[in-house]
């Protein structure tokens, strides 16, 4: 298995960053009138990823992890702050966004067209992902007939399809068995060695040695752990 070794330098990536967020703020309106209130979820988050860096983002439920991830990929606008992206992003949301009547193969074809891949490049990447994640036997299966674990594999595979420079994963191994969990870290290790960056959201981190840095969202801010 390709290991993801820890770095000895905890200095923020700065100008080398392939993804950088500065001063991100986000407030939500909760409840109904007259009990309506405003809740500040993100209160000036700063975050940066260097090439080839694997970073974990942890925090309690409701701390704003998924909100921050959506801001980073552009799926949600921030109230304040800036996000700078360099290169292609791959995004694996916590809840898979799939079409129930399409097969796994058809999803890869659809996403390949969206990414602007040639048919040959898409088919090659698809074969490699099926093999790496071990679900090629479900290639012709509709997604409404997949188990939760296999659906998670497809979700991850679609994020990896275009070989993005930055991979953003929200609870990516939920539903994985142990063998798939190890396969996942092999893929992460290969990406790190290729100079690709990975940001992983998780409620908790058990294998801290696999990460270069771990950042905690606490009181609306990102702090090193």
Secondary structure, DSSP 8 states (H G I E B T S, - for coil): -------S--S--GGGEEEEEEEEEEEEEES-TTS-EEEEEEEEEEEEEETT-EEEEE--TTSSHHHHHHHHHTSS--SEEEEEE-S-EEEE-SS----TTSBHHHHHHHHHHHHT--HHHHHHHHHHHHHHHT-GGGTTSBGGGS-HHHHHHHHHHHHHTT--SEEEEESTTTT--HHHHHHHHHHHHHHHHTT-EEEEE-S--S-GGG-SEEEEEETTEEEE-
